[in-house]
Amino acid sequence: MACGKVTFCINFIILLCAFSINGQKTVIELNENNWRDILDGEWLIEFYAPWCPACKALEPKWREFAYLGPGLGIKVGAVDVTTSPGLSGRFMVTALPSIFHVINGEFRQYKGSRDKDAFTAFIEDKKWEQVDPVPGWKSPNSIQMTIVSSFFKLSQGLRQIHNKLTEEYGLPSYGSYLIFAIATIILGGLLGLVSASMCIDLIYPPKHSEVRKMSADDKKEKNSDEELDDEDIKDDLVDDASQSGGDHNSGTDSQSEATNTSNAKVKKRKTKRLDTVD
């Protein structure tokens, strides 16, 4: 009898250890690199933090359910929000632990009881069909939630810098906040300057000198006008020379003759200009 009890205890311990090990292996740890695996198939995912008391209380129940996952045709995952803050931003996790059901890229938040039987019934009886899916604009794989995820990661990075300044370098908290404030003002000023210059260029674009391209006819007309001007200048020079010569040689009578000649020249020039225009 005693030997049978000992054997039973040993078998129970071995089974419990095997169950615990299999449960730990069945829970899939998700992070920023592999989270897109949940877009294929059916998943139940828990968001937790190591410091969260409720998460610690749920941990053995979650492992127990994960052991049943392969039989239910579902994968069971877990996300540590302290190491993957971007995922908590994607899913808009505001409380811990939070559980989400995912099937073929469609997301629903689980709000039922947190025990193995409730999880099993939620999957076997397809109670998830009674839950409204997350709207498209809040879907974790949407563009806007990707932006939100980036802000969450940025805030986590700033938090780590703050902790490093206060814990490792012994800087008081107000000193760290002052550094962040100065950096924010400088960065905001630079961004504002760049944005303002871009807006000014967009509203009041700079005026560039416009070069007019002349056609072949315009060039020809311009050349014709220049030739006429040259002929006029030559004629004027000839008229002046004639008038000067007449003054020295003939006196008053020759002057009247030169005047008539000049008038004839003017008429001739006008005729040339009219012919060119035609």
Backbone bond lengths (Angstrom), bond angles and torsions (degrees), N, CA, C in turn:
res aa  C-N    CA-C-N  psi(-1)  N-CA   C-N-CA  omega(-1)  CA-C   N-CA-C  phi
1 M - - - 1.465 - - 1.533 110.26 -
2 A 1.323 115.80 -47.92 1.463 120.12 -179.89 1.514 110.50 -63.56
3 C 1.333 115.26 -37.75 1.469 119.06 179.48 1.515 111.02 -65.17
4 G 1.356 116.57 -37.38 1.463 119.87 179.06 1.516 111.97 -66.76
5 K 1.356 115.49 -38.35 1.459 118.45 178.86 1.524 111.11 -65.50
6 V 1.345 114.96 -40.27 1.467 118.98 179.38 1.528 110.64 -63.37
7 T 1.340 114.70 -42.21 1.473 119.13 179.26 1.521 111.01 -63.39
8 F 1.331 116.14 -41.25 1.462 120.62 179.47 1.529 110.86 -63.22
9 C 1.339 116.11 -42.62 1.460 120.30 179.80 1.519 111.21 -63.98
10 I 1.334 115.95 -41.07 1.468 119.39 -179.98 1.519 110.71 -64.75
11 N 1.335 116.45 -44.37 1.473 120.50 179.19 1.538 111.34 -63.32
12 F 1.328 115.23 -39.00 1.470 119.47 179.97 1.523 110.97 -65.03
13 I 1.350 115.13 -41.80 1.464 119.48 179.62 1.532 110.16 -65.23
14 I 1.336 116.25 -42.33 1.470 120.06 179.13 1.523 110.36 -62.86
15 L 1.339 116.15 -43.47 1.467 120.26 179.29 1.526 111.46 -64.28
16 L 1.333 115.87 -40.21 1.457 119.86 179.33 1.523 111.19 -65.48
17 C 1.336 115.14 -40.84 1.473 118.78 178.42 1.526 110.94 -65.55
18 A 1.336 115.58 -41.97 1.463 119.14 178.86 1.518 111.00 -64.20
19 F 1.334 115.80 -39.91 1.462 120.81 178.81 1.528 110.61 -63.95
20 S 1.326 116.08 -42.07 1.456 120.28 -179.81 1.523 111.36 -65.50
21 I 1.348 116.06 -43.54 1.464 120.35 -179.41 1.517 110.81 -65.09
22 N 1.355 116.42 -45.23 1.460 119.87 179.39 1.522 111.41 -63.63
23 G 1.344 115.81 -37.32 1.462 119.69 178.58 1.511 111.84 -64.27
24 Q 1.351 115.80 -40.37 1.457 119.32 179.51 1.522 110.58 -66.38
25 K 1.331 117.52 -37.63 1.456 120.45 -179.58 1.521 111.45 -73.55
26 T 1.324 117.24 -28.50 1.455 120.49 -176.56 1.514 111.84 -74.74
27 V 1.329 119.26 -30.56 1.457 121.58 177.04 1.532 108.23 -72.27
28 I 1.329 116.01 120.41 1.459 121.64 -176.92 1.522 108.88 -94.56
29 E 1.320 115.98 120.28 1.459 120.33 178.27 1.529 109.30 -78.20
30 L 1.312 115.54 123.59 1.459 121.80 -179.25 1.522 110.12 -106.90
31 N 1.331 115.72 147.74 1.465 121.15 179.13 1.524 109.37 -148.17
32 E 1.324 115.63 -168.52 1.462 120.49 -177.01 1.523 112.69 -63.51
33 N 1.318 117.61 -23.89 1.459 121.12 -174.47 1.520 113.60 -87.75
34 N 1.340 117.67 -35.13 1.474 119.69 -173.62 1.520 114.02 -116.16
35 W 1.345 118.49 10.79 1.457 119.64 -174.04 1.536 112.68 -66.16
36 R 1.335 117.73 -23.48 1.463 120.03 -179.32 1.527 112.47 -69.87
37 D 1.326 117.24 -8.75 1.474 119.55 174.73 1.519 111.50 -62.36
38 I 1.336 117.23 -24.89 1.462 120.00 -177.26 1.529 112.14 -73.52
39 L 1.345 117.32 -10.56 1.460 119.79 178.65 1.512 112.13 -74.77
40 D 1.313 117.08 -8.00 1.468 122.06 179.53 1.525 109.17 -116.81
41 G 1.325 117.12 121.67 1.463 121.36 178.46 1.517 112.39 89.19
42 E 1.350 115.18 -162.51 1.460 122.12 -177.43 1.527 109.80 -113.77
43 W 1.323 116.08 133.26 1.451 121.84 -175.58 1.525 110.18 -136.04
44 L 1.336 114.36 155.26 1.456 122.44 165.60 1.527 105.96 -129.77
45 I 1.340 116.18 122.36 1.462 121.25 -169.48 1.519 110.06 -122.54
46 E 1.317 115.43 136.48 1.464 121.62 176.79 1.522 109.71 -110.92
47 F 1.327 115.92 133.51 1.457 121.95 172.29 1.529 108.05 -102.55
48 Y 1.322 115.48 125.28 1.468 119.60 -174.37 1.517 109.84 -141.78
49 A 1.339 114.56 171.00 1.463 122.76 172.96 1.523 108.17 -137.58
50 P 1.332 118.04 141.43 1.473 120.39 -178.14 1.525 113.50 -59.10
51 W 1.315 118.97 -26.70 1.461 121.74 -176.85 1.530 112.63 -89.27
52 C 1.336 117.23 -3.79 1.470 121.30 -174.43 1.533 110.32 -83.37
53 P 1.360 120.43 119.68 1.467 122.16 179.78 1.531 112.68 -63.08
54 A 1.333 117.70 -40.16 1.466 120.46 179.50 1.526 111.03 -65.30
55 C 1.316 116.56 -34.89 1.467 120.09 178.10 1.530 110.66 -67.07
56 K 1.335 116.01 -39.33 1.470 119.50 178.26 1.530 111.15 -65.15
57 A 1.340 116.03 -35.74 1.466 119.31 178.92 1.527 111.03 -69.93
58 L 1.314 117.97 -32.07 1.461 121.58 -179.15 1.523 112.73 -80.41
59 E 1.314 118.25 -20.22 1.456 122.13 -171.80 1.535 113.87 -54.81
60 P 1.345 121.27 -50.14 1.475 119.08 -179.62 1.527 112.26 -65.31
61 K 1.312 118.92 -35.58 1.462 121.55 178.41 1.529 110.26 -67.48
62 W 1.312 115.69 -37.46 1.460 119.62 179.88 1.530 111.32 -67.31
63 R 1.314 116.20 -39.32 1.471 119.91 176.74 1.530 110.71 -66.55
64 E 1.303 115.98 -38.45 1.463 120.05 178.85 1.524 110.59 -63.14
65 F 1.306 116.75 -42.44 1.463 119.55 177.60 1.529 111.25 -69.00
66 A 1.329 116.92 -36.34 1.464 120.34 179.28 1.525 111.31 -61.60
67 Y 1.343 116.20 -31.79 1.456 120.01 177.55 1.532 111.28 -63.97
68 L 1.346 116.45 -30.17 1.458 121.19 179.13 1.526 112.60 -87.55
69 G 1.320 117.03 -8.88 1.458 121.16 -175.28 1.517 114.96 -54.76
70 P 1.338 120.28 -50.05 1.470 120.15 -179.64 1.523 113.00 -58.52
71 G 1.328 117.08 -36.32 1.465 119.36 178.20 1.522 112.29 -68.47
72 L 1.337 117.26 -27.85 1.465 121.64 179.14 1.533 111.83 -89.72
73 G 1.303 116.50 -3.53 1.463 119.79 -178.72 1.516 113.45 72.28
74 I 1.325 116.76 32.75 1.458 121.46 -177.34 1.521 109.11 -134.15
75 K 1.318 115.67 149.61 1.456 121.47 175.54 1.525 108.75 -102.55
76 V 1.322 115.53 142.42 1.461 121.71 -177.19 1.519 108.01 -115.44
77 G 1.337 115.99 125.67 1.452 120.88 -177.65 1.514 112.16 -126.10
78 A 1.321 115.23 169.94 1.455 121.77 179.48 1.522 108.47 -147.47
79 V 1.350 115.70 143.13 1.459 122.45 -179.37 1.517 109.03 -126.20
80 D 1.327 116.54 123.09 1.460 122.07 174.63 1.530 107.60 -86.69
81 V 1.329 116.35 110.54 1.466 119.77 -175.07 1.527 112.35 -69.46
82 T 1.314 118.06 -17.97 1.466 119.85 179.42 1.525 111.73 -75.35
83 T 1.309 117.49 -27.39 1.466 121.38 178.47 1.526 112.29 -102.46
84 S 1.326 117.67 -16.09 1.472 122.02 179.29 1.525 109.67 -131.25
85 P 1.343 117.16 66.52 1.469 119.36 -178.52 1.520 112.73 -64.95
86 G 1.338 116.27 -27.10 1.459 118.62 179.69 1.520 112.41 -63.12
87 L 1.329 117.21 -34.82 1.468 120.36 179.70 1.521 111.24 -70.44
88 S 1.322 117.58 -36.36 1.460 119.49 176.64 1.525 110.16 -64.69
89 G 1.347 116.61 -31.26 1.456 119.64 175.35 1.518 112.18 -72.31
90 R 1.323 116.91 -39.28 1.459 120.28 178.55 1.525 111.88 -60.89
91 F 1.319 116.79 -41.12 1.461 121.50 -177.00 1.529 112.37 -92.72
92 M 1.336 117.00 -0.26 1.468 122.06 -179.55 1.531 110.51 53.58
93 V 1.320 115.48 51.67 1.461 121.39 179.85 1.522 108.57 -76.25
94 T 1.330 116.17 118.36 1.474 121.70 -179.31 1.526 112.58 -113.83
95 A 1.322 117.01 -6.64 1.469 120.44 179.65 1.523 108.53 -146.29
96 L 1.320 116.14 151.63 1.461 122.27 -179.57 1.532 109.19 -124.12
97 P 1.337 116.05 139.92 1.471 126.97 -8.62 1.528 111.71 -77.96
98 S 1.316 116.13 149.72 1.466 122.85 174.78 1.523 108.34 -118.73
99 I 1.334 115.78 140.65 1.465 121.27 -176.60 1.521 108.71 -123.95
100 F 1.316 115.63 134.03 1.471 122.00 179.19 1.520 109.65 -124.76
101 H 1.326 114.50 141.68 1.460 121.74 173.04 1.524 108.13 -104.24
102 V 1.323 115.67 132.10 1.464 121.41 -178.67 1.518 108.33 -129.25
103 I 1.334 115.94 130.13 1.458 120.31 175.81 1.528 108.27 -139.66
104 N 1.322 115.06 115.67 1.464 122.59 178.99 1.531 112.31 51.93
105 G 1.320 116.15 44.39 1.453 121.14 176.89 1.509 115.47 80.75
106 E 1.333 118.91 7.76 1.463 122.93 177.73 1.524 108.42 -106.37
107 F 1.342 116.45 128.72 1.468 121.84 -170.32 1.526 110.65 -108.99
108 R 1.343 114.78 138.24 1.465 122.51 174.66 1.527 108.33 -140.68
109 Q 1.319 116.52 144.43 1.460 120.15 177.87 1.522 109.77 -94.29
110 Y 1.325 115.09 129.79 1.470 120.99 179.47 1.525 108.77 -85.36
111 K 1.352 116.09 128.37 1.455 121.29 -179.00 1.528 112.07 -128.70
112 G 1.340 117.16 22.61 1.465 120.71 179.99 1.520 112.11 -90.06
113 S 1.310 114.29 -164.66 1.473 121.00 179.42 1.527 109.47 -66.60
114 R 1.326 115.04 149.58 1.459 119.76 -176.78 1.514 110.36 -106.49
115 D 1.330 114.83 74.28 1.458 121.29 174.40 1.521 108.15 -148.75
116 K 1.345 115.37 169.13 1.456 120.80 -173.71 1.517 112.26 -60.82
117 D 1.327 117.76 -43.96 1.463 120.66 -177.02 1.525 111.34 -64.54
118 A 1.339 116.97 -40.45 1.466 120.25 179.85 1.533 110.49 -66.34
119 F 1.326 116.76 -41.40 1.455 119.77 177.72 1.526 110.69 -62.76
120 T 1.345 116.25 -42.45 1.458 121.08 -178.29 1.529 110.82 -64.36
121 A 1.324 117.18 -44.92 1.468 120.43 179.29 1.525 111.20 -65.19
122 F 1.313 116.95 -34.96 1.467 121.06 179.79 1.528 110.81 -61.90
123 I 1.356 116.20 -33.07 1.457 120.41 -179.28 1.522 111.05 -89.46
124 E 1.330 117.43 -48.66 1.463 120.63 -176.04 1.524 112.10 -64.50
125 D 1.324 117.36 -44.41 1.469 121.59 -178.32 1.521 112.77 -87.42
126 K 1.305 116.52 3.25 1.470 122.02 179.96 1.531 111.75 52.70
127 K 1.310 114.23 45.33 1.461 118.00 177.19 1.526 112.41 -69.01
128 W 1.311 115.95 -15.08 1.461 119.51 178.55 1.531 111.89 -64.66
129 E 1.361 116.42 -20.70 1.457 119.22 178.19 1.526 111.79 -67.84
130 Q 1.341 116.87 -20.41 1.460 120.79 179.57 1.538 112.12 -85.06
131 V 1.321 116.91 -4.34 1.462 121.98 -178.75 1.522 108.67 -101.75
132 D 1.326 115.97 132.29 1.465 120.33 178.35 1.527 109.78 -68.09
133 P 1.331 116.41 134.26 1.475 118.25 178.09 1.516 111.45 -70.56
134 V 1.307 115.01 162.07 1.464 121.05 177.32 1.530 108.42 -65.52
135 P 1.355 118.76 133.00 1.471 120.55 179.31 1.523 112.06 -56.80
136 G 1.325 114.52 155.18 1.462 119.44 -177.50 1.503 113.88 -58.65
137 W 1.343 117.52 -37.39 1.460 119.47 -177.53 1.529 112.34 -72.21
138 K 1.363 116.62 -16.44 1.468 120.49 176.60 1.527 111.96 -106.13
139 S 1.324 116.71 6.47 1.456 119.96 -179.07 1.526 110.52 -63.19
140 P 1.325 118.47 133.70 1.482 120.48 -176.56 1.522 114.59 -58.21
141 N 1.325 118.07 -23.37 1.465 119.05 -179.47 1.521 112.68 -98.27
142 S 1.352 117.62 14.91 1.456 121.09 178.10 1.529 109.85 -84.74
143 I 1.342 115.65 165.73 1.463 121.07 -177.83 1.528 110.65 -66.16
144 Q 1.340 115.95 -43.86 1.469 118.64 -176.63 1.520 112.01 -64.80
145 M 1.337 117.41 -37.04 1.460 119.44 178.83 1.532 111.07 -74.02
146 T 1.317 116.57 -24.39 1.464 119.67 172.37 1.521 110.11 -65.38
147 I 1.342 116.64 -39.60 1.468 120.64 176.44 1.526 110.77 -65.01
148 V 1.348 115.90 -43.34 1.468 119.75 177.45 1.522 110.31 -60.31
149 S 1.317 116.28 -40.00 1.463 120.84 178.15 1.529 111.21 -59.95
150 S 1.324 116.49 -39.43 1.472 120.13 178.83 1.528 110.93 -63.87
151 F 1.339 116.60 -39.85 1.466 119.91 178.57 1.537 110.86 -65.61
152 F 1.332 116.93 -38.38 1.465 119.60 177.82 1.523 110.83 -63.35
153 K 1.319 116.58 -41.87 1.458 119.51 178.58 1.523 111.03 -66.87
154 L 1.327 116.44 -36.39 1.465 119.55 177.25 1.523 110.99 -64.73
155 S 1.334 116.57 -42.78 1.466 119.66 179.60 1.526 111.47 -64.72
156 Q 1.338 115.57 -37.07 1.460 118.79 177.87 1.529 110.57 -66.52
157 G 1.336 116.91 -38.76 1.459 120.13 177.35 1.522 112.26 -64.14
158 L 1.337 116.34 -40.79 1.468 119.67 177.38 1.527 111.01 -65.65
159 R 1.324 115.62 -36.43 1.464 119.37 177.84 1.531 110.97 -63.74
160 Q 1.308 116.64 -40.06 1.464 120.43 178.56 1.534 110.80 -65.70
161 I 1.332 116.61 -39.33 1.466 119.62 177.64 1.526 110.23 -63.95
162 H 1.336 115.89 -41.69 1.469 119.90 178.73 1.529 110.78 -60.96
163 N 1.332 116.46 -44.57 1.468 119.95 179.79 1.524 111.08 -63.61
164 K 1.332 116.14 -37.83 1.461 119.30 -179.97 1.522 111.18 -67.05
165 L 1.344 116.78 -40.63 1.460 120.04 179.90 1.524 111.66 -66.80
166 T 1.320 116.89 -37.50 1.468 119.88 -175.71 1.528 112.45 -84.58
167 E 1.334 117.74 -36.07 1.459 120.66 -174.85 1.530 112.36 -90.17
168 E 1.328 117.26 -46.60 1.462 119.84 -176.06 1.532 112.42 -83.13
169 Y 1.324 116.62 -39.06 1.465 119.87 -176.34 1.525 112.64 -99.63
170 G 1.316 117.79 -2.71 1.455 121.26 176.90 1.511 114.93 67.52
171 L 1.314 117.85 22.09 1.461 121.29 179.47 1.529 109.27 -77.43
172 P 1.324 118.70 135.32 1.470 119.45 177.44 1.523 111.24 -64.80
173 S 1.313 116.62 158.78 1.461 121.07 -176.09 1.518 111.96 -59.80
174 Y 1.355 116.10 -41.80 1.466 118.05 -178.48 1.527 111.17 -65.55
175 G 1.355 116.88 -29.52 1.460 119.79 176.32 1.521 111.77 -66.50
176 S 1.339 115.48 -41.09 1.462 119.15 177.31 1.524 111.01 -64.55
177 Y 1.340 116.27 -42.78 1.468 119.83 178.98 1.527 110.68 -63.95
178 L 1.333 117.29 -35.84 1.463 120.70 178.80 1.526 111.03 -64.98
179 I 1.322 116.47 -40.60 1.468 120.18 177.67 1.523 110.60 -62.36
180 F 1.337 115.91 -44.65 1.466 119.51 178.67 1.528 110.77 -63.43
181 A 1.339 117.03 -38.04 1.461 120.21 -179.35 1.525 111.17 -64.81
182 I 1.335 116.39 -44.88 1.467 120.36 179.71 1.530 110.68 -64.15
183 A 1.348 115.96 -43.62 1.465 119.58 178.87 1.527 110.90 -62.47
184 T 1.340 116.78 -38.47 1.468 120.16 179.26 1.517 111.15 -65.79
185 I 1.347 117.29 -41.39 1.470 120.81 179.77 1.528 110.42 -64.26
186 I 1.319 116.68 -44.52 1.472 120.03 -179.61 1.535 110.73 -64.14
187 L 1.330 115.40 -47.27 1.461 119.19 -179.90 1.526 110.95 -63.36
188 G 1.342 116.52 -41.17 1.463 119.36 178.66 1.519 111.87 -64.20
189 G 1.351 116.69 -39.13 1.458 119.79 178.01 1.525 112.19 -63.38
190 L 1.337 116.55 -42.96 1.462 119.77 178.86 1.525 111.57 -64.32
191 L 1.334 116.09 -45.33 1.462 119.62 178.99 1.527 111.05 -63.65
192 G 1.349 116.24 -39.65 1.460 119.51 178.36 1.518 112.10 -64.43
193 L 1.341 117.05 -39.88 1.459 121.10 179.02 1.524 111.07 -64.26
194 V 1.320 115.67 -44.51 1.467 119.52 179.61 1.533 110.32 -65.06
195 S 1.334 116.39 -43.98 1.467 120.02 -179.70 1.516 111.05 -63.80
196 A 1.342 117.32 -41.22 1.463 120.74 -179.33 1.520 111.28 -64.25
197 S 1.328 116.41 -44.09 1.464 119.24 179.58 1.523 111.37 -63.97
198 M 1.333 116.90 -37.88 1.461 120.18 178.66 1.528 110.53 -66.80
199 C 1.339 116.63 -41.08 1.467 120.08 179.57 1.520 110.69 -65.97
200 I 1.340 117.56 -41.01 1.457 120.51 179.38 1.526 110.66 -63.05
201 D 1.333 116.40 -43.56 1.468 119.75 178.17 1.519 111.37 -64.13
202 L 1.335 116.34 -32.41 1.458 119.86 -179.53 1.526 111.25 -73.58
203 I 1.350 116.75 -40.48 1.465 120.39 -177.46 1.531 110.89 -80.78
204 Y 1.331 115.99 -43.94 1.469 120.62 -179.90 1.528 108.76 -119.03
205 P 1.319 117.66 80.84 1.475 119.59 -179.03 1.515 111.01 -65.16
206 P 1.321 119.26 146.74 1.471 122.21 179.08 1.518 111.19 -65.21
207 K 1.374 115.73 143.08 1.454 120.85 -178.90 1.518 109.66 -85.71
208 H 1.294 115.98 123.94 1.460 121.22 178.36 1.524 108.64 -102.65
209 S 1.347 116.87 143.81 1.461 120.86 178.77 1.514 109.60 -66.19
210 E 1.325 115.24 128.97 1.456 120.66 -178.39 1.526 108.73 -99.61
211 V 1.292 116.29 125.07 1.457 122.39 179.24 1.513 108.34 -96.48
212 R 1.333 115.40 123.15 1.453 120.26 -177.60 1.512 109.16 -83.73
213 K 1.306 114.72 127.79 1.453 120.24 178.92 1.533 108.84 -89.07
214 M 1.299 115.78 119.04 1.449 119.45 -179.37 1.522 110.44 -86.37
215 S 1.302 114.96 140.50 1.456 120.16 176.94 1.522 109.74 -78.41
216 A 1.324 116.19 174.74 1.460 120.65 179.78 1.521 111.63 -65.28
217 D 1.350 117.02 -36.87 1.464 120.35 179.10 1.526 111.17 -66.68
218 D 1.380 115.74 -39.68 1.456 119.00 178.52 1.518 111.21 -62.42
219 K 1.337 115.87 -42.52 1.461 119.36 178.97 1.519 111.40 -63.79
220 K 1.341 116.09 -40.55 1.451 119.73 179.95 1.529 110.98 -64.65
221 E 1.348 115.40 -42.47 1.458 119.20 178.86 1.520 111.49 -63.87
222 K 1.341 115.79 -39.56 1.453 119.66 179.12 1.525 110.96 -64.23
223 N 1.345 116.94 -42.05 1.463 120.60 178.87 1.522 111.22 -64.19
224 S 1.356 115.94 -36.96 1.472 119.54 179.76 1.516 110.47 -65.84
225 D 1.352 115.97 -42.05 1.458 119.69 178.66 1.521 111.24 -63.10
226 E 1.333 116.75 -39.61 1.461 119.75 178.83 1.519 111.73 -64.76
227 E 1.363 117.13 -38.40 1.461 120.23 178.66 1.525 110.79 -64.75
228 L 1.359 115.39 -41.42 1.464 118.85 178.63 1.520 111.30 -62.27
229 D 1.316 116.07 -41.81 1.458 120.30 178.91 1.521 111.09 -61.94
230 D 1.357 115.77 -40.25 1.472 118.89 178.18 1.515 111.18 -63.91
231 E 1.362 117.33 -40.55 1.456 120.57 179.67 1.523 110.92 -65.66
232 D 1.334 115.67 -38.71 1.464 119.19 178.84 1.518 110.82 -62.28
233 I 1.341 115.28 -42.71 1.456 118.93 179.60 1.515 111.24 -63.13
234 K 1.359 116.89 -41.60 1.472 120.60 178.67 1.524 111.09 -64.02
235 D 1.346 115.25 -42.02 1.462 118.85 -179.95 1.513 110.94 -63.95
236 D 1.325 116.51 -39.81 1.453 119.61 178.38 1.519 111.36 -63.25
237 L 1.346 115.26 -39.31 1.454 119.15 178.12 1.523 111.07 -64.94
238 V 1.347 115.96 -41.04 1.460 120.09 178.74 1.512 110.64 -64.38
239 D 1.364 116.46 -40.67 1.454 120.57 179.56 1.522 110.59 -63.66
240 D 1.323 116.04 -42.09 1.456 119.12 179.47 1.516 111.47 -63.83
241 A 1.356 114.08 -41.60 1.460 118.07 179.94 1.526 110.74 -64.60
242 S 1.330 115.86 -40.63 1.474 119.75 -178.97 1.515 110.66 -65.08
243 Q 1.320 115.25 -41.55 1.450 118.96 -179.68 1.530 110.75 -65.20
244 S 1.310 116.02 -39.02 1.465 119.22 -179.73 1.524 110.79 -65.96
245 G 1.347 115.94 -44.24 1.460 120.10 179.65 1.514 111.80 -63.36
246 G 1.320 116.73 -39.52 1.464 120.70 -179.19 1.501 111.44 -65.23
247 D 1.336 117.10 -35.48 1.454 120.88 -179.58 1.533 111.34 -65.74
248 H 1.306 116.46 -38.27 1.468 119.81 -176.74 1.531 110.55 -76.93
249 N 1.349 119.00 -34.45 1.464 121.62 -170.74 1.534 113.02 -94.32
250 S 1.269 119.35 -45.39 1.458 120.84 -168.33 1.503 113.76 -111.21
251 G 1.287 119.09 -19.28 1.455 119.29 178.94 1.506 111.35 83.30
252 T 1.332 115.68 -139.73 1.453 121.60 -171.58 1.513 112.23 -71.12
253 D 1.337 117.75 -37.76 1.468 120.31 -178.70 1.521 111.29 -66.64
254 S 1.322 115.16 -42.21 1.482 118.31 179.36 1.525 111.54 -65.58
255 Q 1.301 116.89 -28.97 1.481 120.34 -179.89 1.519 111.27 -62.44
256 S 1.328 116.51 -41.51 1.470 118.95 178.46 1.512 111.01 -66.22
257 E 1.358 115.78 -37.37 1.461 118.84 177.69 1.525 111.49 -64.24
258 A 1.328 116.91 -40.08 1.477 120.66 178.16 1.518 111.36 -64.60
259 T 1.334 115.14 -35.15 1.469 119.12 179.20 1.513 110.73 -64.63
260 N 1.352 115.52 -42.89 1.467 118.97 177.83 1.515 111.05 -62.69
261 T 1.338 114.46 -41.84 1.470 118.52 178.21 1.523 110.73 -61.14
262 S 1.339 116.78 -40.74 1.476 121.11 179.25 1.506 111.10 -63.26
263 N 1.330 116.19 -41.15 1.476 119.01 178.10 1.511 110.73 -62.85
264 A 1.328 116.47 -39.10 1.471 119.69 178.26 1.512 110.90 -64.12
265 K 1.330 115.44 -39.15 1.478 119.41 178.05 1.512 111.47 -62.73
266 V 1.347 116.10 -41.36 1.462 120.06 -179.60 1.509 110.38 -62.69
267 K 1.374 115.56 -43.87 1.466 118.43 177.78 1.510 111.27 -61.38
268 K 1.325 116.10 -38.82 1.458 120.19 179.40 1.513 111.54 -63.16
269 R 1.353 116.48 -41.43 1.462 120.24 179.36 1.522 111.01 -64.65
270 K 1.345 115.46 -41.05 1.463 118.47 178.54 1.515 111.37 -62.55
271 T 1.317 116.05 -39.87 1.474 119.28 178.54 1.516 111.20 -62.58
272 K 1.329 116.44 -41.98 1.459 120.15 178.07 1.510 111.67 -61.17
273 R 1.341 116.39 -42.33 1.471 120.04 -177.73 1.528 110.20 -65.89
274 L 1.351 117.87 -40.76 1.471 121.13 179.61 1.512 110.17 -65.69
275 D 1.335 117.18 -41.20 1.460 119.58 178.93 1.516 111.44 -62.07
276 T 1.324 116.38 -38.14 1.470 120.45 -179.67 1.506 110.75 -65.65
277 V 1.341 117.51 -42.28 1.451 120.96 179.13 1.492 112.39 -62.29
278 D 1.368 116.67 -42.76 1.448 120.12 177.94 1.507 110.41 -63.06
